[in-house]
Amino acid sequence: MAKILVITDGAYGYRIQGTVNSFGKKNEFMGICKIDRPTDFIVDEIELPNEVVDKFKEADVLLLYTQHPDNTYEVCRTAKEKNPNVVIIVATWGGEGQKKELSKFDAICPDEMCLLDEKDAGDLINKYPKLKEFLEEFGTPKVEVYIKDNKVEDVKVIRSSICGSTLFMAKSMKGLDARDIEDLSKKSAMMIQRYPCVAGKIKIFRKECKKQKALGIHKEAVLNGIKTE
């Protein structure tokens, strides 16, 4: 059982508790800690609360939704100092320079959290066993779509995006017309539009539409998961 701890300095990361608690079998939600976000972009020193640092020692997977780069760096540095085996996944990295800087902590910086898979993990999946447990349930969506009499009879989620959008889509798909599989996959993915997806909003320096990628990856999951009797 991998214990997941979320660190945020803003409005993001709060949906993870509901997703992990409702879907996780191999992962357990440990808690979410909000730390102060400096008002200045460049600061001399970041002091993390002792109660937050103590939780680093217990966590198996650390999910960072810290938007201030100095917060992100200090959380990664301190977490690795206190717990060398902790897996660090940074949802809010702000550019290739920061990504390279955080790599010395073995921090994984996915393009978006719903695009996180074994490819992003690379060799780290062998170094950190708890990362494998995390990716078995959360990351790039995987579903099985069961079709009967040209309608979606059931959808089984194998792996969900950590925000919960995959679970939302799966629940909404039941009963949809499945005579045209391509059309079904498009309509299913478009349901993400009704989910409060924040893809792209939490990246500091990016302008491209990441939400479109989230739709595309869910469409692909549906196409790959079709099961017919």
N, C-alpha and C positions, 0 to 999 in steps of 0.2 A: 504494500500500500504506500503510494507516494503522497507525501504531505505537501500541499500547495499553499504558498504564502504570497499574497499580493501586496506590492508596495506602490502607492500612488502619491502624487502631490497635487492632484486636481480632481476632475470630475470623472475620470475613466477608470475602469477596472472593477466596478461594483456589480456587474452582471455575472461575474465569474462564480460567485458563491452559489447562485441559483442553478447554473449549468452543471457545476461539479456535484452539487448535492442531489440533483435530480437524475443525473446520468452516470456519474462516476461509480465504478465498481472496483477499479484498481487505483483510484486516486481519491484523496480526501482533502476537503477544503479546511485549511488550518486557520485562516483569518486574513483580514485586510488591514494594513496599517497606512494611515495618511500622515505624511510628513510635510513640514512647511516648505513652500516654494519661494525661493528668494525673489525679491522684486527686481534686483539687478541681474543682468545677463551674466556678468562675470563677478564672482565672489572669491574672497581669499580663503575661506574655510567653511566647510559644512560640518555641523555637529548633529549626528543622528541620536535620537532619544535612546537611552539605555534599554528601555523595554522593547524597542524595535530590534536593536542589536542582539538582545538575548534570544529573540525568536529566530534569528538567522541560524542559530546552532541546532534548532529542531527541524528546520525546513529541509525538504528534499528537492523541491522545485520552487524557484523564486521567479515570479512574473512581475516585471517592472512596467508601470504606467507612469513613470516620472518624466515630466516634460522638460524640467530644467536639466541641462546636460551635466552640471556639477553634482546635482542630486544623484543622477544615474551613475556617474563615475564613482561617487563615494559609497553608494549602496553596493555596487559590484565589488569594489576594493575591500570594504569591511566584511561583506558576506563571505568572500573567499578566504579572508584572514581568519574568520571565526569558524568557518565550515568549508574546508577544501573540497568536499564531495557534493556540495550543493549545485544543482543545475540552474543556470541563470538564462532566462529568456527575456529579451528587451523588446517590448512592443512599441516603444516610442523613440527609437533611435532617430537621429536627425540628419544623417548624411554619411557618406562613405568614410570620411575622416573619423567620425565618432565610432562607426562600426569597427574600423581597424584598431582604434585605441582600446575598445572594449574586448577585442579578441584575446588580449593577454589574460583576461579572466575567464576564458572559454565561454564568453557570453554569446548566445545565439541571437541574431538580429534578423528575424524573418521580414520579408517584404510587407506582409500583413499576417496577422495571427491565423486567419483562415487559410493561409497559403503555407503554413508551417508543416513540413513533412520530414521524412528520413533524409532526403537530399540536403535540406537545410542543416540538419544535425551532423551529417558527414560522419567522420570517425568518432565524434563525441558520443555517439549512441553506444559505442563499445566501451568507452571510458566511464560513462555514467549510466549504470543500470536503471536508475529511476527515470531517466529521460525516455528510455524505451517504454516503460510503463505509462508515462504521460502520453506519448505519441500513439499508443494503442487505443486511446479513447478520445484524444483531443488534437486538433490540427486541421489539415486539409480534409474536407468532408468525404466520408464514404458511406454509401447507403445501399440497401437492397430494396428494390421496388417490385412488389408482387402484383401482377396483372391478371385479372380474371374477367372474362366476358367484356373485354375491351375497356375495362375501367381499373383504376388503381384500387386494389383491395386492401393493401397494407404497405407500409414503409418501415423498414427496420434500419435504424441508425447504427452503423458500425463505429464510425468516428465522427464526432461533432466539432464544429468550430467552437472555440472556447467561449465565444460571446453568446452562444445558444441559437444562432440563426438557423443552423441545420435542423435542430429539433423543431423549430417553428415551421420551417418549410415542410418537413416530413409530416407533421400533424395536419397541415393545410392541404396536402396532396391527396388525401384519401377521397375516393369518389370521382376524381378527375377522369375525363375522357382520355383513353390511352390508344386510340386507333392510329394516331400519328405520333410516333415516339419523339421525333424531333420537336414537334409542337408542344408535346407534354414537357419535355426538358426545359424549353424556353419559358413556358407558363410557370413551371415549378420554381425556376430560378428567379423569376420576376417577383415571386412572393417575398423575396428578401427586401424588396422595395418597401413593403409594409412593415418590415421589422426595423427598429431604430438602430440600423447599422451605422457605425462611426468610422468605417474604413476610410482612411485618407485624412480624416479630421485630426487625428492625433499625431501625424507626422509634422515636424516643424518646418522643414525646408522643401516639401514636395508639393508639386502643383498638379501632377497627373491624377486621373480619376481612379483611385484604388477600389472604389465601390463597384465599378464595372468589372474589375477582376474578381471580386467576391461573387458577383452574379455568374460570371463565366465558370468559376471553379465549381459552383453548385450545379450548374447545367451539366458540366462534364460528369459530376458524381452521379446524377440521375441517369445519364446515358450509359455509364459503365455499370450501373446497378440494376438494370432491367432483368426481371425474372418472370418468365411466362410458363404457364402449365402446358 
